[in-house]
Amino acid sequence: MSNLAIVFPGIAGIAFVHERQKNKYQWADSFEPTILYCLFFGMILTFFGSVWFHLDPNNSTLVWDRLGMVIIMACYCSLIIFDRFDSNLAGNIHFPLIIIGFSSVLVWQYFDDLRFYFLFKVQVFFLVLILLKYGNKSYDRAKDYLLSLALFGLATVFEFTDEIVFDTLVIISGHSLKHIFAGVGLWWIMAMTRDRTLIGNLE
């Protein structure tokens, strides 16, 4: 049930992008809705993958959970590059980033090695911090990236303190709180992309 926090921003995001596409909304760049569609689709896939995994916990079901997550990570990278550096680069690197993310999951699946997946996951935090510090200011609400990162970081803490949290709170586990805080972070990103205003030029 805690996975519902992850699927809601995905559904809401696809709905607002579809509505804007239908109404011929003037995007900052024609590739922007592609990044957003992929991002929100990744949230929905993560929801189904996580539910499936928790109903039948094993490596084969965990693959689908992680595939959804790497789509989110890749799109998060594409989005910050689009917003703060270069829209053309974001368009060129978007699908390769997703393929690299998929590759990190396959390396884990077939070689039992999580290092590639871990590096792919961690680089998102560094990329966002670097581009927020040194990148161009194309949209307002850039600080929402920091808030979402803080929520994702908190979700990671709850993931690693799963049993401690459950022993302390009894009614909920750290892993469930991970889903909830990650979902709030994803909702924050969805709301940012929906409500922000263009303030500069995208290259």
C-alpha positions in Angstrom: 0.0 0.0 0.0 2.9 2.4 0.7 3.8 2.1 -3.0 0.7 4.2 -3.8 2.8 7.2 -2.8 5.0 6.4 -5.9 2.3 5.8 -8.5 0.2 9.0 -7.7 2.8 11.5 -9.0 3.4 9.3 -12.1 -0.3 9.3 -13.0 -0.7 13.0 -12.2 2.4 13.8 -14.3 1.3 11.9 -17.4 -2.1 13.5 -17.1 -0.8 17.1 -17.1 1.7 16.4 -19.9 -0.9 14.8 -22.0 -3.3 17.7 -21.4 -0.7 20.2 -22.4 0.2 18.2 -25.5 -3.5 18.1 -26.5 -3.8 21.9 -26.0 -0.7 22.6 -28.1 1.2 23.9 -25.1 4.4 25.8 -26.0 7.2 23.8 -24.3 10.6 25.4 -23.8 11.9 22.7 -26.2 10.1 20.0 -28.3 12.0 17.2 -26.4 10.9 18.4 -22.9 7.6 16.3 -22.9 9.6 13.2 -23.9 11.7 13.5 -20.8 8.7 14.1 -18.7 6.6 11.2 -20.1 9.5 8.8 -19.5 10.0 10.1 -16.0 6.4 9.6 -15.0 6.2 6.3 -16.8 9.2 5.2 -14.7 7.2 6.0 -11.5 4.3 3.8 -12.7 6.7 1.0 -13.6 8.4 1.3 -10.3 5.0 1.0 -8.5 4.1 -2.2 -10.3 7.6 -3.6 -10.1 7.8 -3.0 -6.3 4.3 -4.4 -5.7 5.2 -7.5 -7.7 8.5 -7.9 -5.8 6.8 -7.6 -2.4 4.2 -10.1 -3.3 6.9 -12.6 -4.5 10.3 -11.5 -3.2 13.1 -12.9 -5.5 15.8 -11.5 -7.8 13.6 -12.0 -11.0 10.8 -9.7 -9.6 13.4 -7.3 -8.1 14.6 -6.7 -11.7 11.4 -5.0 -12.6 11.4 -2.9 -9.5 15.0 -1.7 -10.3 14.3 -1.1 -14.0 11.6 1.4 -13.1 13.9 3.1 -10.7 16.8 3.5 -13.2 14.3 5.1 -15.6 13.5 7.6 -12.9 17.2 8.2 -12.2 18.1 8.6 -15.9 15.2 11.0 -16.5 16.0 12.9 -13.4 19.5 13.4 -14.9 18.1 14.4 -18.3 15.8 16.9 -16.7 18.5 18.7 -14.6 20.8 18.7 -17.7 17.9 20.1 -19.8 17.1 22.8 -17.1 20.5 23.8 -16.0 23.0 23.1 -18.8 21.9 22.3 -22.4 18.6 21.1 -23.8 20.3 19.7 -26.9 22.7 17.6 -24.8 19.8 16.4 -22.7 18.0 15.3 -25.8 21.0 13.4 -27.1 21.9 11.8 -23.8 18.4 10.9 -22.6 17.9 7.5 -24.1 21.6 6.5 -23.7 21.2 7.2 -20.0 18.2 4.9 -19.8 20.1 2.2 -21.6 23.1 2.6 -19.2 20.7 2.3 -16.3 19.2 -0.8 -17.8 22.7 -2.2 -18.2 23.5 -1.6 -14.6 20.5 -3.7 -13.6 21.5 -6.5 -16.0 25.0 -6.5 -14.7 23.6 -7.1 -11.2 21.2 -9.8 -12.5 23.7 -11.8 -14.4 27.0 -11.1 -12.6 25.7 -10.6 -9.0 27.5 -7.2 -8.9 25.8 -4.1 -7.6 28.6 -1.7 -8.0 27.6 -0.4 -11.5 24.0 0.0 -10.3 25.2 1.8 -7.1 27.4 4.2 -9.1 24.5 5.0 -11.5 22.3 5.7 -8.5 24.8 7.9 -6.6 25.9 10.0 -9.6 22.4 11.6 -9.7 23.0 13.3 -6.4 26.4 14.8 -7.5 25.1 15.8 -10.9 22.2 17.7 -9.5 24.3 19.5 -6.9 27.0 20.5 -9.4 24.5 21.8 -12.0 22.5 23.7 -9.3 25.7 25.4 -8.3 27.2 26.1 -11.7 24.5 25.6 -14.3 22.3 28.2 -16.0 19.1 29.4 -14.4 16.5 28.5 -17.1 13.5 27.8 -14.8 12.4 29.1 -11.4 11.8 26.6 -8.5 15.2 25.1 -8.9 15.4 24.7 -5.1 12.8 22.0 -5.5 15.6 19.7 -6.8 17.3 20.1 -3.4 14.1 19.3 -1.5 13.5 16.2 -3.6 17.1 15.1 -3.1 16.7 15.5 0.6 13.5 13.4 0.6 15.3 10.7 -1.5 18.2 10.7 0.9 15.8 10.3 3.8 14.1 7.5 2.0 17.5 5.8 1.7 18.1 6.2 5.4 14.8 4.5 6.2 15.6 1.7 3.8 18.8 0.9 5.7 17.2 1.2 9.1 14.1 -0.9 8.2 14.1 -3.2 11.2 15.2 -0.5 13.7 12.3 1.7 12.6 9.8 -1.2 12.8 11.0 -2.2 16.3 10.7 1.4 17.4 7.4 2.4 15.8 5.8 -1.1 15.6 3.0 0.0 13.2 5.2 0.8 10.2 8.6 -0.3 8.9 11.5 1.7 7.6 11.0 0.2 4.1 7.4 1.4 4.0 8.5 4.9 5.1 11.1 4.7 2.3 8.3 4.3 -0.3 6.3 7.2 1.3 9.2 9.6 1.4 10.4 8.7 -2.1 6.9 9.2 -3.3 6.7 12.6 -1.7 10.0 13.5 -3.4 8.6 12.3 -6.7 5.5 14.3 -6.2 7.6 17.4 -5.5 9.4 16.9 -8.8 6.1 16.4 -10.7 4.7 19.6 -9.1 7.8 21.5 -10.0 7.7 20.5 -13.7 4.0 21.4 -13.7 4.1 24.8 -12.0 7.5 26.3 -12.8 8.1 29.3 -15.1 10.7 29.8 -17.7 13.1 32.6 -16.7 16.0 32.1 -19.1 17.0 30.7 -22.4 17.7 27.0 -23.0 20.6 26.4 -25.4 
